[in-house]
Amino acid sequence: MEIFLQQLINGLVQGSVYALVALGYTMVYGILGLINFAHGEVVMVGAMVALMSINAMLGSAFPPAIILPVALFAAIFACMLLGYSIERIAYRPLRHAPRLAPLITAIGVSIVLQTLAMIIWGREYHAFPQLFPNQSHNFGGAVINDVQLAIIIIALLVMSMLMLLVHRTRLGRAMRAVAENQSAAILMGININQVISITFMLGSALAAIAGIMVSANYGVVHYYMGFMLGLKAFTAAVLGGIGNLRGAMLGGVLLGLIESLGAGYIGTLTGGFMGSNYQDAFAFLVLIGVLIFRPSGLLGERVADRA
């Protein structure tokens, strides 16, 4: 039972991060029908910028209560600027091109960002400083620390704020209108270019927060850290129903739980033949299963239902 509770906690922590990153995928897809495969690298840039900001202020008179918010603001600002630039330079000229062109461009942007990060920050792993005491708490034999608890709480707050933004504000109505019908949105006086840019920037802000969460949880930052995380978050978005915000949240949490529980019990189920190092395989098995049996995802709308 203790193992189950521990893996459940680990899955919720990991799933919270997946959900935040998956929201970036699903917001862009909902409006443009585009898979932004460079989104994982935006997570990495957010973590790197936060690390640079923290290192620049360490040893100064600033307390950790000031350093962390400043680093978070710097990461969010940098990622929002990066998201806007990616949309404006790489995707907007291809908005009416065949679907394959933006997809190839997204992969190219991902490789470019990885290479630039490697040039700027190097190939080595960078230690992410621990600014606050990280105490552990025991729940029924399972252990959760302050960082993991903060990740779950912050993710819930951020996702709740995003849902309020989308469903209760004028910007949110404009985003939903553009996602529904761009031509009709233009006739209603909505600046679709502005709405699309803001959508990219919002998704990038969520990616920055997720990048800091991952770095604080594992204590390391690396130029390649966003690649696998981005693929898993894409899997979470597909699992929940890409283009559906609630689906992205549900898919992220479910994928985190599937990975964690699978890693905890795969050794027992296979008699020790396979270990927890195979946990990445679960994400892609889930992706294959969803694409075969329910391509629209758990909360996605079936094409037949639209008729």
C-alpha positions, 0 to 999 in steps of 0.5 A: 500500500505504501508503494501505491501511495508513493507512486500515486503522489509521484504521478500527481506531481509529474502529471501536473507538469504534463498538464501545464505543458499539454495546455500549450499544445492544445491551445495552439491546436484548438485555434490553428490546428497546428502541433507546435513541436517546439513547445518543449524547447520553450519549457527548457528556455524558461528553466534556463532563464530562471536559472540565469536570473537566480545565479545572478542574484545569489550572494546579493542582499536579495532574500529568496522571497524576492529572488524566486518571483523575479526569476519566475517573471524573467522566465515568463517574459522571455518565454512569452517573447519567444512564443510570440517570435515563433508564431510571428516568424515561423508559423504566420507565413505558413498559416494557409500552406499545406498542413505538412509545411507547418509541421516540418517547420515546427520540428525545425524550430525545435532543433534550432532552439536546442542548438542555440541553447547548447551554444549559449548554455553548453552541453553539461547539466546545470544544478538548479539552486534550492532557495528554500528548505525542502522538508518532507512530509509523511502520509500513510508511509508515502513521502512528499516534500514541499517542492512537490506539494507546491507543484501540485497546488500551483498547477491547480491554481494556474489551470483554474485561472486559465479556465476562468480566462477562457470562459469568463473574459472578453479575450477568452470569448475571442479565443473561442470564436477564432477557434470556432470559425476564423472567417466569422470572427473577422466579420465580428471585428476580432483581430485574429492575428492578435488573438493567435499571438496572445494564445502562443504567449499564454501557452509559453507562459505556462511552459515557463512555469512548468520549466521551473517546476521540473527544474526545482523538482529534479534539481538540474537543468539541461539543454535537452530537457524539453524534448522528451517532456514535450513529447510526453505532454503532446501524448497527454494532450492527445490522450485527453483530446487535443484542442480540449482544455479540460482534456489536456488537464485530464490527460496530463494527470492520467499520463503521470499516474500511468507512468508512475504506477507502471514504473513502480510495478513493472519490475514485479509484473515482469519478474524483474526482467524490466525495471523503472527505467522503462517508464518512458515506454508507457507514454508512447504505448498510451499514444499508440493505444489512443491513436488506434482505439480513440483518436479523438481522445477521452474528452475529444469530439468525435468527427461523426458527432459533428454531422 
